[in-house]
Amino acid sequence: ILPDAAAVARRGAEVVAETAAAAIDERGRFTLAVSGGHTPWAMFAELPGTLAWERVTIFQVDERVAPDGDPDRNLTHLLESLPAGAGADVRAMPVRADDLDAAAAEYAASLPDAFDLVHLGLGPDGHTASLVPGDPVLDVADRDVAVTGLYQGRRRMTLTYPVLSRARRILWLVTGEDKVDALRLLRDGD
């Protein structure tokens, strides 16, 4: 627990940099899956110059089905927050495809066996990634990527529990008064 959102961003950046250095030393590459929300973009602002970006592959944890460049898209904010000229390999979820289920399967086939690090946030309702309470995607155990029902007016593509469970490390970044109850439940194992 840190004093403010800026401290959370700095600590998150430290964890990413440490994990990346170890992964690059061990495997020659760092695979990172990034969630949406506000916390990762502040964290990325703390990272310039600390990573061998040309050895980093960034995947999306989840994405809204929305047009390219839409302000609701996590990818829009991810690309804006990466340092200029970073050279990371960014793998966008194919949410503009006509057949979303086939696109989800295609994205799943591109994933590493295990991510070096997965960043997760937490919504006030307890959702992480786009694993929203009550959505059937919560029960998906036979696929690594799936498409949700409607949530806040949009369907979403998301990594599922099986692929998240295989991650070498998970980094939860949670900020905001509106998430206190959800964080308490998470910490209690709910």
TIVEXKE-661405 format. One record per residue: residue number from 1; residue in one letter; y, z, x of N, C-alpha, C in turn. Coordinates in steps of 0.1 Angstrom, whole numbers, m for minus. Layout:
TIVEXKE-661405
+-----+---+-------+-------+-------+-------+-------+-------+-------+-------+-------+
:   k : r :   nyy :   nzz :   nxx :  cayy :  cazz :  caxx :   cyy :   czz :   cxx :
+-----+---+-------+-------+-------+-------+-------+-------+-------+-------+-------+
: NUM : a :     Y :     Z :     X :     Y :     Z :     X :     Y :     Z :     X :
...
+-----+---+-------+-------+-------+-------+-------+-------+-------+-------+-------+
***
This chain:
TIVEXKE-661405
+-----+---+-------+-------+-------+-------+-------+-------+-------+-------+-------+
:   k : r :   nyy :   nzz :   nxx :  cayy :  cazz :  caxx :   cyy :   czz :   cxx :
+-----+---+-------+-------+-------+-------+-------+-------+-------+-------+-------+
:   1 : i :   m12 :     0 :     9 :     0 :     0 :     0 :    12 :     0 :     9 :
:   2 : l :    21 :    m9 :     7 :    33 :   m11 :    15 :    45 :    m9 :     7 :
:   3 : p :    57 :    m7 :    13 :    69 :    m3 :     6 :    75 :   m14 :    m3 :
:   4 : d :    73 :   m27 :     0 :    80 :   m37 :    m8 :    73 :   m51 :    m6 :
:   5 : a :    77 :   m60 :   m14 :    71 :   m74 :   m13 :    72 :   m80 :     1 :
:   6 : a :    83 :   m78 :     7 :    85 :   m84 :    21 :    75 :   m78 :    31 :
:   7 : a :    72 :   m65 :    30 :    63 :   m59 :    39 :    48 :   m65 :    35 :
:   8 : v :    46 :   m67 :    23 :    33 :   m73 :    19 :    31 :   m87 :    25 :
:   9 : a :    42 :   m95 :    24 :    42 :  m108 :    30 :    39 :  m108 :    45 :
:  10 : r :    46 :   m99 :    52 :    44 :   m98 :    66 :    30 :   m94 :    70 :
:  11 : r :    25 :   m84 :    63 :    11 :   m79 :    65 :     1 :   m90 :    62 :
:  12 : g :     3 :   m97 :    51 :    m5 :  m108 :    48 :    m6 :  m119 :    59 :
:  13 : a :     6 :  m122 :    64 :     7 :  m132 :    75 :     0 :  m127 :    87 :
:  14 : e :     1 :  m114 :    90 :    m7 :  m109 :   102 :   m22 :  m110 :   100 :
:  15 : v :   m27 :  m107 :    88 :   m41 :  m109 :    85 :   m45 :  m123 :    86 :
:  16 : v :   m37 :  m132 :    81 :   m40 :  m147 :    82 :   m41 :  m151 :    96 :
:  17 : a :   m31 :  m147 :   104 :   m30 :  m151 :   118 :   m42 :  m146 :   126 :
:  18 : e :   m45 :  m133 :   124 :   m57 :  m127 :   131 :   m70 :  m134 :   127 :
:  19 : t :   m72 :  m136 :   115 :   m84 :  m142 :   110 :   m85 :  m157 :   115 :
:  20 : a :   m74 :  m164 :   115 :   m74 :  m178 :   120 :   m77 :  m178 :   134 :
:  21 : a :   m71 :  m169 :   142 :   m74 :  m170 :   157 :   m89 :  m167 :   160 :
:  22 : a :   m95 :  m157 :   152 :  m109 :  m154 :   154 :  m118 :  m166 :   150 :
:  23 : a :  m114 :  m172 :   139 :  m122 :  m184 :   134 :  m121 :  m196 :   143 :
:  24 : i :  m110 :  m198 :   148 :  m108 :  m210 :   157 :  m115 :  m207 :   170 :
:  25 : d :  m115 :  m195 :   175 :  m123 :  m191 :   187 :  m138 :  m193 :   185 :
:  26 : e :  m142 :  m189 :   173 :  m157 :  m189 :   170 :  m162 :  m203 :   166 :
:  27 : r :  m154 :  m210 :   157 :  m159 :  m222 :   151 :  m150 :  m234 :   154 :
:  28 : g :  m139 :  m232 :   160 :  m130 :  m244 :   163 :  m121 :  m248 :   152 :
:  29 : r :  m122 :  m241 :   140 :  m114 :  m244 :   128 :  m113 :  m232 :   119 :
:  30 : f :  m102 :  m231 :   112 :  m100 :  m221 :   102 :   m99 :  m226 :    89 :
:  31 : t :  m107 :  m221 :    79 :  m107 :  m226 :    66 :  m101 :  m215 :    57 :
:  32 : l :   m91 :  m218 :    50 :   m83 :  m209 :    41 :   m82 :  m214 :    27 :
:  33 : a :   m85 :  m206 :    18 :   m83 :  m209 :     4 :   m72 :  m201 :    m2 :
:  34 : v :   m62 :  m207 :    m8 :   m50 :  m201 :   m12 :   m48 :  m202 :   m27 :
:  35 : s :   m45 :  m190 :   m33 :   m43 :  m189 :   m48 :   m28 :  m193 :   m50 :
:  36 : g :   m25 :  m194 :   m63 :   m11 :  m196 :   m67 :    m4 :  m183 :   m68 :
:  37 : g :     7 :  m183 :   m76 :    15 :  m171 :   m77 :    26 :  m171 :   m66 :
:  38 : h :    34 :  m160 :   m66 :    45 :  m160 :   m57 :    41 :  m154 :   m43 :
:  39 : t :    31 :  m145 :   m42 :    28 :  m139 :   m30 :    25 :  m148 :   m18 :
:  40 : p :    17 :  m159 :   m20 :    13 :  m166 :    m8 :    25 :  m174 :    m2 :
:  41 : w :    35 :  m178 :   m10 :    46 :  m185 :    m5 :    55 :  m177 :     4 :
:  42 : a :    57 :  m164 :     1 :    64 :  m155 :     9 :    56 :  m152 :    22 :
:  43 : m :    43 :  m152 :    21 :    34 :  m150 :    33 :    35 :  m161 :    42 :
:  44 : f :    35 :  m174 :    37 :    36 :  m186 :    45 :    49 :  m186 :    53 :
:  45 : a :    60 :  m181 :    47 :    73 :  m181 :    53 :    72 :  m172 :    66 :
:  46 : e :    63 :  m163 :    67 :    62 :  m154 :    79 :    53 :  m160 :    89 :
:  47 : l :    46 :  m172 :    87 :    36 :  m177 :    96 :    41 :  m188 :   106 :
:  48 : p :    52 :  m194 :   105 :    56 :  m205 :   115 :    54 :  m200 :   129 :
:  49 : g :    47 :  m209 :   137 :    45 :  m207 :   151 :    34 :  m197 :   154 :
:  50 : t :    27 :  m191 :   144 :    17 :  m182 :   147 :     3 :  m188 :   146 :
:  51 : l :     2 :  m200 :   141 :   m11 :  m206 :   139 :   m12 :  m220 :   146 :
:  52 : a :   m24 :  m223 :   150 :   m27 :  m236 :   156 :   m30 :  m245 :   143 :
:  53 : w :   m19 :  m249 :   137 :   m20 :  m256 :   123 :   m29 :  m268 :   123 :
:  54 : e :   m30 :  m275 :   134 :   m38 :  m287 :   135 :   m53 :  m283 :   134 :
:  55 : r :   m56 :  m271 :   135 :   m70 :  m266 :   133 :   m72 :  m258 :   120 :
:  56 : v :   m63 :  m260 :   111 :   m63 :  m252 :    98 :   m66 :  m262 :    87 :
:  57 : t :   m76 :  m259 :    78 :   m78 :  m266 :    66 :   m75 :  m256 :    54 :
:  58 : i :   m66 :  m260 :    46 :   m62 :  m252 :    34 :   m68 :  m258 :    22 :
:  59 : f :   m75 :  m251 :    14 :   m80 :  m255 :     1 :   m73 :  m247 :   m10 :
:  60 : q :   m73 :  m251 :   m22 :   m67 :  m244 :   m33 :   m78 :  m236 :   m39 :
:  61 : v :   m75 :  m223 :   m43 :   m83 :  m215 :   m51 :   m83 :  m219 :   m65 :
:  62 : d :   m72 :  m223 :   m70 :   m70 :  m227 :   m84 :   m58 :  m236 :   m86 :
:  63 : e :   m58 :  m244 :   m96 :   m47 :  m253 :   m99 :   m46 :  m256 :  m114 :
:  64 : r :   m34 :  m257 :  m119 :   m31 :  m261 :  m132 :   m33 :  m276 :  m134 :
:  65 : v :   m38 :  m280 :  m145 :   m39 :  m294 :  m148 :   m25 :  m298 :  m153 :
:  66 : a :   m18 :  m305 :  m144 :    m4 :  m308 :  m146 :     0 :  m320 :  m137 :
:  67 : p :    10 :  m327 :  m140 :    14 :  m339 :  m131 :    18 :  m335 :  m117 :
:  68 : d :    16 :  m344 :  m108 :    20 :  m342 :   m94 :    35 :  m338 :   m94 :
:  69 : g :    38 :  m328 :   m85 :    52 :  m324 :   m84 :    57 :  m315 :   m95 :
:  70 : d :    49 :  m312 :  m105 :    53 :  m303 :  m116 :    55 :  m289 :  m110 :
:  71 : p :    66 :  m282 :  m114 :    68 :  m269 :  m109 :    57 :  m259 :  m113 :
:  72 : d :    49 :  m262 :  m123 :    37 :  m253 :  m126 :    26 :  m255 :  m116 :
:  73 : r :    26 :  m265 :  m109 :    15 :  m268 :   m99 :    16 :  m258 :   m87 :
:  74 : n :     5 :  m252 :   m84 :     4 :  m244 :   m72 :     6 :  m253 :   m59 :
:  75 : l :     1 :  m265 :   m60 :     2 :  m274 :   m48 :    17 :  m277 :   m45 :
:  76 : t :    25 :  m278 :   m55 :    40 :  m281 :   m53 :    46 :  m270 :   m44 :
:  77 : h :    43 :  m257 :   m47 :    48 :  m246 :   m40 :    42 :  m245 :   m26 :
:  78 : l :    29 :  m247 :   m26 :    22 :  m247 :   m13 :    28 :  m256 :    m3 :
:  79 : l :    29 :  m269 :    m7 :    35 :  m279 :     2 :    49 :  m275 :     6 :
:  80 : e :    57 :  m270 :    m3 :    71 :  m266 :     0 :    71 :  m254 :    10 :
:  81 : s :    61 :  m245 :    10 :    62 :  m233 :    18 :    56 :  m235 :    32 :
:  82 : l :    48 :  m245 :    34 :    43 :  m247 :    47 :    54 :  m251 :    57 :
:  83 : p :    53 :  m246 :    69 :    63 :  m250 :    79 :    64 :  m265 :    81 :
:  84 : a :    76 :  m270 :    83 :    78 :  m284 :    86 :    69 :  m289 :    98 :
:  85 : g :    62 :  m299 :    96 :    54 :  m305 :   107 :    42 :  m296 :   111 :
:  86 : a :    38 :  m287 :   102 :    27 :  m278 :   106 :    14 :  m286 :   109 :
:  87 : g :    11 :  m296 :   102 :    m1 :  m305 :   105 :   m14 :  m299 :    99 :
:  88 : a :   m13 :  m289 :    90 :   m25 :  m284 :    84 :   m31 :  m295 :    75 :
:  89 : d :   m44 :  m295 :    74 :   m52 :  m304 :    65 :   m52 :  m297 :    51 :
:  90 : v :   m44 :  m302 :    42 :   m44 :  m296 :    29 :   m53 :  m304 :    19 :
:  91 : r :   m62 :  m297 :    13 :   m71 :  m303 :     4 :   m68 :  m299 :   m11 :
:  92 : a :   m61 :  m308 :   m18 :   m56 :  m305 :   m31 :   m68 :  m307 :   m41 :
:  93 : m :   m68 :  m298 :   m51 :   m77 :  m299 :   m62 :   m73 :  m312 :   m70 :
:  94 : p :   m83 :  m320 :   m74 :   m81 :  m333 :   m81 :   m79 :  m331 :   m96 :
:  95 : v :   m68 :  m324 :  m100 :   m66 :  m321 :  m114 :   m60 :  m332 :  m122 :
:  96 : r :   m57 :  m343 :  m116 :   m51 :  m355 :  m123 :   m63 :  m365 :  m127 :
:  97 : a :   m75 :  m362 :  m123 :   m86 :  m370 :  m126 :   m89 :  m371 :  m141 :
:  98 : d :   m94 :  m383 :  m146 :   m97 :  m385 :  m160 :  m109 :  m376 :  m164 :
:  99 : d :  m119 :  m374 :  m155 :  m130 :  m366 :  m158 :  m129 :  m353 :  m149 :
: 100 : l :  m124 :  m343 :  m155 :  m122 :  m330 :  m147 :  m134 :  m324 :  m142 :
: 101 : d :  m145 :  m324 :  m150 :  m158 :  m318 :  m145 :  m163 :  m326 :  m133 :
: 102 : a :  m163 :  m339 :  m133 :  m167 :  m347 :  m122 :  m158 :  m344 :  m110 :
: 103 : a :  m145 :  m343 :  m112 :  m136 :  m340 :  m101 :  m139 :  m326 :   m95 :
: 104 : a :  m142 :  m316 :  m104 :  m145 :  m303 :   m99 :  m158 :  m303 :   m90 :
: 105 : a :  m168 :  m311 :   m94 :  m180 :  m312 :   m86 :  m177 :  m319 :   m73 :
: 106 : e :  m168 :  m329 :   m73 :  m164 :  m336 :   m61 :  m157 :  m326 :   m51 :
: 107 : y :  m148 :  m318 :   m57 :  m140 :  m309 :   m49 :  m150 :  m298 :   m43 :
: 108 : a :  m160 :  m294 :   m51 :  m170 :  m284 :   m47 :  m177 :  m289 :   m35 :
: 109 : a :  m181 :  m302 :   m35 :  m188 :  m309 :   m24 :  m180 :  m309 :   m11 :
: 110 : s :  m167 :  m308 :   m12 :  m159 :  m308 :     0 :  m156 :  m294 :     6 :
: 111 : l :  m161 :  m284 :     0 :  m159 :  m270 :     4 :  m168 :  m267 :    16 :
: 112 : p :  m163 :  m258 :    25 :  m171 :  m253 :    36 :  m182 :  m244 :    30 :
: 113 : d :  m193 :  m241 :    38 :  m203 :  m232 :    33 :  m198 :  m219 :    30 :
: 114 : a :  m188 :  m214 :    38 :  m181 :  m201 :    35 :  m167 :  m202 :    41 :
: 115 : f :  m157 :  m199 :    33 :  m144 :  m198 :    37 :  m142 :  m187 :    48 :
: 116 : d :  m133 :  m190 :    58 :  m130 :  m179 :    67 :  m122 :  m168 :    60 :
: 117 : l :  m113 :  m173 :    51 :  m104 :  m163 :    44 :  m101 :  m169 :    30 :
: 118 : v :  m101 :  m161 :    20 :   m96 :  m165 :     7 :   m85 :  m155 :     3 :
: 119 : h :   m74 :  m161 :     0 :   m63 :  m153 :    m5 :   m64 :  m152 :   m20 :
: 120 : l :   m63 :  m140 :   m26 :   m63 :  m138 :   m40 :   m51 :  m130 :   m45 :
: 121 : g :   m46 :  m133 :   m56 :   m35 :  m125 :   m62 :   m41 :  m119 :   m75 :
: 122 : l :   m33 :  m113 :   m82 :   m38 :  m106 :   m94 :   m27 :  m107 :  m105 :
: 123 : g :   m31 :  m112 :  m117 :   m22 :  m113 :  m128 :   m21 :   m99 :  m136 :
: 124 : p :   m11 :   m98 :  m143 :    m9 :   m85 :  m151 :   m21 :   m83 :  m161 :
: 125 : d :   m27 :   m94 :  m165 :   m39 :   m93 :  m174 :   m52 :   m91 :  m167 :
: 126 : g :   m51 :   m90 :  m154 :   m63 :   m88 :  m146 :   m70 :  m100 :  m141 :
: 127 : h :   m64 :  m112 :  m143 :   m70 :  m124 :  m138 :   m67 :  m126 :  m123 :
: 128 : t :   m77 :  m132 :  m116 :   m75 :  m137 :  m103 :   m80 :  m151 :  m102 :
: 129 : a :   m75 :  m159 :   m93 :   m77 :  m173 :   m93 :   m73 :  m177 :  m107 :
: 130 : s :   m81 :  m185 :  m114 :   m79 :  m188 :  m128 :   m91 :  m183 :  m136 :
: 131 : l :   m96 :  m171 :  m131 :  m107 :  m165 :  m137 :  m101 :  m155 :  m147 :
: 132 : v :   m99 :  m160 :  m159 :   m91 :  m152 :  m169 :  m101 :  m145 :  m178 :
: 133 : p :   m97 :  m132 :  m181 :  m106 :  m124 :  m191 :  m109 :  m132 :  m203 :
: 134 : g :  m122 :  m133 :  m207 :  m126 :  m139 :  m219 :  m129 :  m154 :  m217 :
: 135 : d :  m125 :  m161 :  m206 :  m128 :  m175 :  m205 :  m143 :  m177 :  m201 :
: 136 : p :  m150 :  m187 :  m206 :  m164 :  m189 :  m203 :  m166 :  m192 :  m188 :
: 137 : v :  m156 :  m196 :  m181 :  m157 :  m199 :  m166 :  m162 :  m187 :  m158 :
: 138 : l :  m159 :  m175 :  m164 :  m163 :  m162 :  m157 :  m178 :  m162 :  m156 :
: 139 : d :  m186 :  m168 :  m164 :  m200 :  m168 :  m164 :  m207 :  m179 :  m156 :
: 140 : v :  m198 :  m188 :  m150 :  m204 :  m199 :  m143 :  m210 :  m194 :  m130 :
: 141 : a :  m223 :  m196 :  m128 :  m230 :  m192 :  m116 :  m237 :  m203 :  m108 :
: 142 : d :  m236 :  m215 :  m115 :  m244 :  m226 :  m109 :  m234 :  m237 :  m102 :
: 143 : r :  m221 :  m234 :  m102 :  m212 :  m244 :   m96 :  m201 :  m236 :   m88 :
: 144 : d :  m196 :  m242 :   m78 :  m186 :  m235 :   m70 :  m172 :  m238 :   m75 :
: 145 : v :  m170 :  m248 :   m83 :  m157 :  m251 :   m89 :  m159 :  m255 :  m104 :
: 146 : a :  m150 :  m250 :  m112 :  m152 :  m253 :  m127 :  m138 :  m254 :  m133 :
: 147 : v :  m138 :  m259 :  m145 :  m126 :  m261 :  m153 :  m125 :  m251 :  m164 :
: 148 : t :  m114 :  m244 :  m166 :  m112 :  m234 :  m176 :  m108 :  m240 :  m190 :
: 149 : g :  m108 :  m231 :  m199 :  m102 :  m235 :  m212 :   m87 :  m233 :  m211 :
: 150 : l :   m80 :  m234 :  m222 :   m65 :  m233 :  m221 :   m61 :  m218 :  m218 :
: 151 : y :   m51 :  m217 :  m209 :   m45 :  m204 :  m206 :   m31 :  m206 :  m203 :
: 152 : q :   m22 :  m200 :  m210 :    m8 :  m202 :  m209 :    m4 :  m217 :  m210 :
: 153 : g :   m11 :  m223 :  m220 :    m8 :  m237 :  m223 :   m14 :  m248 :  m214 :
: 154 : r :   m22 :  m244 :  m204 :   m28 :  m254 :  m195 :   m42 :  m250 :  m192 :
: 155 : r :   m50 :  m261 :  m190 :   m64 :  m259 :  m184 :   m62 :  m258 :  m169 :
: 156 : r :   m72 :  m253 :  m163 :   m71 :  m251 :  m148 :   m84 :  m254 :  m141 :
: 157 : m :   m83 :  m258 :  m129 :   m95 :  m259 :  m121 :   m95 :  m247 :  m111 :
: 158 : t :  m107 :  m241 :  m109 :  m108 :  m229 :  m102 :  m121 :  m228 :   m94 :
: 159 : l :  m120 :  m221 :   m82 :  m132 :  m217 :   m75 :  m138 :  m206 :   m84 :
: 160 : t :  m152 :  m206 :   m84 :  m159 :  m196 :   m92 :  m164 :  m184 :   m83 :
: 161 : y :  m169 :  m174 :   m90 :  m173 :  m162 :   m83 :  m183 :  m165 :   m72 :
: 162 : p :  m193 :  m174 :   m73 :  m203 :  m176 :   m62 :  m196 :  m180 :   m49 :
: 163 : v :  m186 :  m190 :   m50 :  m180 :  m194 :   m37 :  m171 :  m183 :   m32 :
: 164 : l :  m164 :  m176 :   m41 :  m155 :  m165 :   m36 :  m164 :  m154 :   m29 :
: 165 : s :  m176 :  m152 :   m35 :  m184 :  m141 :   m29 :  m190 :  m145 :   m15 :
: 166 : r :  m190 :  m158 :   m12 :  m195 :  m162 :     1 :  m184 :  m161 :    12 :
: 167 : a :  m172 :  m159 :     9 :  m161 :  m159 :    18 :  m163 :  m148 :    29 :
: 168 : r :  m160 :  m152 :    41 :  m161 :  m142 :    52 :  m152 :  m130 :    51 :
: 169 : r :  m140 :  m133 :    45 :  m130 :  m123 :    42 :  m121 :  m126 :    30 :
: 170 : i :  m118 :  m116 :    23 :  m108 :  m119 :    11 :   m96 :  m110 :    14 :
: 171 : l :   m85 :  m116 :    11 :   m72 :  m110 :    13 :   m65 :  m109 :    m1 :
: 172 : w :   m64 :   m97 :    m6 :   m57 :   m95 :   m19 :   m43 :   m92 :   m16 :
: 173 : l :   m34 :   m99 :   m22 :   m19 :   m96 :   m21 :   m14 :   m94 :   m35 :
: 174 : v :   m10 :   m82 :   m38 :    m6 :   m79 :   m52 :     8 :   m72 :   m51 :
: 175 : t :    17 :   m78 :   m58 :    31 :   m72 :   m58 :    35 :   m72 :   m73 :
: 176 : g :    44 :   m63 :   m76 :    51 :   m63 :   m89 :    46 :   m51 :   m98 :
: 177 : e :    56 :   m45 :  m104 :    54 :   m34 :  m113 :    44 :   m37 :  m125 :
: 178 : d :    45 :   m50 :  m129 :    37 :   m54 :  m141 :    22 :   m55 :  m137 :
: 179 : k :    18 :   m53 :  m125 :     4 :   m54 :  m121 :    m2 :   m40 :  m117 :
: 180 : v :     5 :   m30 :  m119 :     0 :   m16 :  m115 :   m13 :   m13 :  m122 :
: 181 : d :   m13 :   m15 :  m136 :   m25 :   m11 :  m143 :   m37 :   m20 :  m139 :
: 182 : a :   m34 :   m33 :  m138 :   m45 :   m43 :  m134 :   m50 :   m39 :  m120 :
: 183 : l :   m41 :   m35 :  m111 :   m46 :   m32 :   m97 :   m54 :   m19 :   m98 :
: 184 : r :   m50 :    m9 :  m106 :   m58 :     3 :  m107 :   m72 :     0 :  m112 :
: 185 : l :   m73 :    m9 :  m122 :   m86 :   m13 :  m127 :   m94 :   m20 :  m116 :
: 186 : l :   m88 :   m29 :  m109 :   m95 :   m36 :   m98 :  m100 :   m26 :   m88 :
: 187 : r :   m92 :   m17 :   m83 :   m96 :    m7 :   m73 :  m107 :     2 :   m78 :
: 188 : d :  m107 :     4 :   m91 :  m118 :    12 :   m97 :  m131 :     4 :  m100 :
: 189 : g :  m131 :    m8 :   m96 :  m142 :   m17 :   m97 :  m145 :   m22 :  m111 :
: 190 : d :  m134 :   m23 :  m120 :  m135 :   m28 :  m133 :  m135 :   m43 :  m132 :
+-----+---+-------+-------+-------+-------+-------+-------+-------+-------+-------+
***
